[in-house]
Amino acid sequence: MSIKTKNNHRQLKRQDGLTIIELLIGIAAIAAFITAVLHGYATYKTGQRVKDHTEDLVQISTAVENAFMAVDRSYNNVSTASVVAGRVIPETMIRAGVPYNPWGGTVTFAPATITTAGDAFTITSNSVPAEACQRLAEKLAASFKILDIGGTVIKDETAGDPATATEIQANCGAGVTAVTVTYQ
């Protein structure tokens, strides 16, 4: 065998398969792609949950207003139990007689006072994760008079205190929290 033939034979052998480095680069590229897809899906799912929950809370607040103001002319009798019994909550939110938000936290209702006793009510969505809190708070701030995140009032329309993105971000950044809105 000539030297030229030996070199060609070695080159052919070397080109028969993938090297370990090529294989690792391919696996890393696939892993990066899967990670990007999963992150995009998680972001989409959070956005969809926020949108759905915001729509549910706005619809529920209108239904509670219709149910309680028509009969009592106040919200003094609003409670989680009375709202569930009055069937003003979508069935998809109720498990074993308790309303839940899309993140598995409970949703509670109570009478509130803005000017006179029972002239408003609160809806509290518990266990809202940080990644959803900011989006949810921003959407709810547009529809409700008072917005409270984790016990801190972020917006109070009755006192001329608008919600700011900085306040929302600071209070939502603390982790899983409760978001409370007041409806009048």
N, C-alpha and C positions, 0 to 999 in steps of 0.2 A: 504494500500500500504506500502510495506516495504521501509526502507531508501535506500536500494540498488536499488530498482526499481525507486524511485524518482530521484536519481543521474543519472541513465541511461537515464531517460526521459529528464532531463535537458541537458545532453550531446547531445542527438539526436536533440533537439530543436536548440541548438547552432550551430550545423553543417548543418542546413538546407540551409543557404545562405552565401553570402559573407559579410564580415564586411566592414564598410566604409573605413578602412585603406587598406584592400586588393583591394577594388575597386579603390581607389586613386592611389595605386601603379601600378595597371594595366593601368589606364589612363595615368599616367606619362610615363610608358614604351612605350605605343603607341605613345604619343606625341614626345618622344625622337626619336623614329624610323622615324616618319613622318618628323621631322626636319632634320634628317640626310639624308633622301632620297631627300628632297627638296634642301638641300645645295649641295648635289652631283649632282643633275640635273642642278642647276644654274651654278656650276663650269664647267660641261660638255658643257652647252650651250654657256658660255663665250668662252671656248676653241674652240668650233666649229665656232663661229662667227669670232674669231681672225684668225683661219686657212682660212676660206672662204674669209675674207677681204684681207688678205695678198696675197692669190692667185689672187684675183681680181685686186689688185693694180699692181702686177707684170705683169699680162696679159695686163692691160690697158697701162702700161708704154711702153710695146713692141708695142702695137697697135698705140699709139700716135707717137712713133718713126717712124713706117712704114708710117703713114699717113702724118706726117709733114716733115720729112727729105726727103722723096721721091719727094715732091713738092717744098718746100721752102728752103731746105738745112739748115734750122735752126728751132728753136722753138719759134721765135719771135711772131708768131701768135697763140700760144697756149693760150687758155682761157677756162673757164668752158663752155661758150656758144659754142665755136668752137669744143670742144671735144664732147659735147652732139650732136651738129649738124652733126659731122662726124661719129656718131654712133660707137664710139670705146669703149663705156661703156656698160657693160651688161644691158639689159633692166630691170632686176630685181633690179638694183640700182637706177633707175630713176622714180621719181614721179613728175608729173606736170612739166616736163622738167628740173628738178633739180636732180643732183646725190646726193644720201644719203648713208651713211655707215650703218652697221647693228644696230647701237645704236641710229639711228635717227638724227645724225648730218650730215650737208652738207659736200660734198667732192668738193673741188675747185682745179682748175688748173691755172697755170700762168707760163710765161717764166722766166728763171733764167739765171744767168751768173756765170760760174765757171772760164773760161779763157777768152772767148770773148762773147760779147752780144749775147744772144739767143742760146748758145751752150748747154743749159740744160733747164729743166722745173721742176716745183714743183707740188706735189700732196699733198693737206692738207686735212686730215680727222678730222673734228671738232667734239666736244662733245664726245670724247672717255672717258668712265668712268675709274676711277682709277684701278679697278680690271681687266680691259682689256688692259690698256695702257702699262703696263710693258711687257706683253706677246707679244702684237702687236709690240712694239718698238724692242724687241729682235729679232723677226722674220724679221722685215723690215730692221734692221741694216745689215743683211747678204746679202741683195739684192740691196741696194741703197748706193750711194756715200756719201750723206749727210743726217743726221737724226736730226731733230729739234723737241723738245718736249716743248710745251707751250712757244715758243720763245727763248729757249736755245738750242744751237747747242750741241748735244750729241756726234755725230760722224761726222768727216770731213775727209774722206779718201784722199782728195786732199791735205790736210795739214798734213797728217800722224797722225791724231787724232782718234784713235779707240773708239768705244762706250764701256763704262764700265757698269757693272751691277749696281754699286753704283750710278752712274750718272742717269741711267735710273730709278732706284727705287726712287731716291730723287725727280726727276722731275715729275714722274708719281704719286707719293704719294700726290701731291698737290690737287688732285681731278680730276674732269672732265676737259679735256684739248684737245688741238689740237696737232696732230702728223703730221709733214710735212716731206716728203722725197723729195730728189732732184735726178733726173735721168739725166744722160748724155750719 
